[in-house]
Amino acid sequence: MDAGEAEEQLELLWEVLREGDRATIEALLVGDEEHPPLGCSVDVLDRVGMTPLHWLSVEGHADVIDWIVDEVGADVDLGDTRYGQTAVHFASTKDHARVIETLLERGADPMATDKAGWTPLHACARSGSVDACAVLATAVPAGGIDARGPGGHTPLHRAAFWGQTELVSALLGAGADRGALDEKGREPVELICAGGDRLGELPALRKLLRSPPPRYGAAA
């Protein structure tokens, strides 16, 4: 195979990865009786620094992920070269809960941080990925629900900032600390809708994030 043919085959690989066409992916990466493989690593990078596993995670092809990790050996914790995001980050952004389960079952780190310092739960918070959050919340270690990202922001800070009411509710239900302070001493309630594009969520978020009233014991 000359250089031009190899380039065409690589372009085909990125196309069929998005489609989740396992048969063609297998023929290109592993080869078959009629066609030799491309001869590239399963963790080959495309022009934007993403691997086949990254694209399968973006598109939600959990069944193909089973195969590419178990049988071809894709690295579940490899970050893309641009942002350092792992397959779990990409699946979190797209709310592909089944993909996250598949990756975690194969040893992926639910607390992996990208180059900026965000975890997959922070990615859920930014995009409002409730189903993905539910999976991650049960997988992170103690205290992981309040993991600190840039500026000391927990996932709850970030969800409040971007006006993600459902995600705020899910994080609180999973035990997130509504009183956590960022590096500027701010609670999540002080950042509500500061992202600016979901201002209609202000009343619901204020209700969710305001400190609950103190509880007093019954009178003797």
C-alpha positions in Angstrom: 0.0 0.0 0.0 1.5 3.3 -1.1 1.3 6.6 1.0 -1.7 7.8 -0.9 -3.7 4.6 -0.4 -2.8 4.6 3.3 -4.0 8.2 3.7 -7.3 7.2 2.0 -7.7 4.2 4.3 -7.1 6.4 7.4 -9.7 8.8 6.2 -12.1 5.9 5.8 -11.3 4.8 9.3 -12.3 8.1 10.9 -15.6 8.0 8.9 -16.6 4.5 9.9 -15.6 5.1 13.5 -18.3 7.8 13.7 -20.8 5.4 12.2 -19.8 2.6 14.5 -19.2 0.2 11.6 -17.3 -2.5 13.5 -16.7 -4.8 10.6 -15.0 -2.1 8.6 -13.1 -0.8 11.6 -11.9 -4.3 12.3 -10.8 -4.8 8.7 -8.8 -1.5 8.8 -7.2 -1.9 12.2 -6.8 -5.7 12.4 -7.1 -6.9 8.8 -8.8 -10.0 7.4 -8.1 -12.8 4.9 -8.4 -10.5 1.9 -7.0 -7.2 3.3 -3.9 -6.4 5.3 -4.4 -4.0 8.2 -3.3 -0.4 8.0 -0.4 -1.1 10.2 -1.1 1.7 12.6 -1.6 1.6 16.4 -5.1 1.3 17.7 -4.4 4.6 19.4 -3.6 6.4 16.2 -4.3 10.1 16.2 -6.3 12.0 13.7 -5.7 15.6 12.7 -7.2 17.0 15.9 -5.3 14.6 18.2 -8.2 12.2 18.9 -8.0 8.4 18.8 -10.5 5.8 17.5 -11.7 5.2 21.1 -12.3 9.0 21.6 -14.5 9.1 18.5 -16.4 5.9 19.5 -17.1 7.6 22.9 -18.3 10.8 21.3 -20.7 8.9 19.1 -21.9 6.5 21.8 -20.9 3.2 20.3 -20.5 1.2 23.5 -20.7 -2.2 21.7 -17.7 -1.4 19.5 -15.8 0.0 22.5 -16.2 -3.4 24.2 -14.3 -4.9 21.3 -11.7 -2.2 20.6 -10.6 -2.2 24.3 -10.9 -6.0 25.1 -9.5 -7.4 21.8 -7.4 -4.6 20.2 -6.1 -3.0 23.4 -7.1 0.6 23.1 -5.9 2.7 26.0 -9.0 3.8 28.1 -7.2 6.6 29.8 -5.3 8.2 27.0 -6.1 11.9 26.6 -6.4 13.8 23.3 -3.5 16.0 22.4 -5.5 19.2 22.3 -7.2 19.2 25.6 -6.1 16.1 27.4 -9.6 14.7 27.6 -10.1 11.0 28.0 -12.8 8.8 26.5 -14.8 9.2 29.7 -14.6 13.0 29.4 -16.0 12.8 25.8 -18.8 10.4 26.8 -19.6 12.6 29.8 -20.0 15.7 27.6 -22.4 13.7 25.3 -24.3 12.1 28.1 -23.5 8.5 26.9 -24.0 6.7 30.2 -23.6 3.2 28.7 -20.3 4.2 27.2 -19.1 5.4 30.6 -20.2 2.2 32.2 -18.3 0.2 29.6 -15.1 2.2 30.0 -15.2 2.1 33.8 -15.7 -1.7 33.7 -12.5 -1.8 31.7 -10.5 0.2 34.2 -11.0 3.8 33.1 -10.3 6.4 35.7 -13.5 8.3 36.7 -11.3 11.0 38.3 -9.0 11.7 35.3 -8.3 15.3 34.7 -7.8 17.1 31.4 -5.1 19.6 30.8 -7.1 22.4 32.4 -7.9 20.3 35.5 -11.5 19.3 34.8 -12.8 15.8 35.7 -15.5 14.0 33.8 -18.0 15.1 36.5 -17.1 18.7 35.6 -17.7 17.8 32.0 -21.2 16.5 32.9 -21.9 19.7 34.8 -21.0 22.0 31.9 -23.2 20.1 29.5 -26.0 19.0 31.8 -25.4 15.3 31.3 -27.7 13.8 34.0 -27.5 10.2 33.0 -23.7 10.3 32.8 -23.5 12.0 36.2 -25.5 9.3 37.8 -23.0 6.7 36.6 -20.0 8.7 37.6 -21.4 9.6 41.0 -21.4 6.0 42.0 -17.9 5.4 40.7 -15.9 8.2 42.1 -14.1 7.7 45.5 -15.2 9.4 48.7 -15.1 13.1 48.2 -14.9 12.8 44.4 -18.4 14.4 43.9 -16.8 17.6 45.1 -13.6 17.3 43.1 -11.8 20.7 42.6 -11.2 22.0 39.1 -9.7 25.4 38.0 -10.5 28.2 40.4 -11.5 25.6 43.1 -14.8 24.9 41.3 -16.5 21.7 42.2 -18.9 20.1 39.7 -21.7 21.8 41.6 -20.1 25.2 41.1 -19.8 24.6 37.4 -23.4 23.3 37.0 -24.7 26.4 38.8 -22.5 28.7 36.7 -23.9 27.2 33.4 -27.5 27.1 34.7 -27.9 23.3 34.6 -30.8 22.8 37.0 -31.3 19.1 36.5 -27.6 18.5 36.9 -27.5 20.6 40.1 -30.4 18.5 41.5 -28.6 15.3 40.5 -25.3 16.4 42.2 -27.1 17.4 45.4 -28.9 14.1 45.4 -25.5 12.3 45.1 -24.2 14.2 48.2 -22.5 17.3 46.6 -21.7 20.0 49.2 -23.8 23.2 48.4 -21.6 25.1 50.9 -18.3 24.3 49.2 -16.2 27.4 48.6 -14.1 28.1 45.5 -10.8 29.9 45.6 -12.6 33.2 45.9 -14.7 32.0 48.8 -17.9 31.7 46.8 -20.6 29.0 47.2 -22.3 27.6 44.1 -25.4 29.7 44.8 -23.3 32.8 44.1 -22.4 31.7 40.6 -25.9 30.8 39.4 -26.2 31.4 35.6 -23.1 33.5 35.5 -22.4 31.7 32.2 -25.2 33.9 30.8 -27.2 31.7 28.5 -29.8 30.0 30.8 -31.1 33.0 32.9 -34.5 31.5 33.1 -33.1 28.8 35.5 -32.4 31.4 38.2 -35.4 30.9 40.4 -35.2 27.1 40.4 -31.5 27.1 41.0 -31.8 29.6 43.9 -34.4 27.4 45.5 -32.1 24.3 45.1 -28.9 25.9 46.3 -29.9 28.2 49.1 -28.8 26.8 52.5 -31.6 24.8 54.1 -33.0 26.1 57.4 -31.4 24.7 60.6 -33.1 21.8 62.2 -33.9 21.9 65.9 -34.4 19.0 68.1 -37.8 18.4 69.7 -38.4 20.3 72.9 -37.9 18.3 76.0 
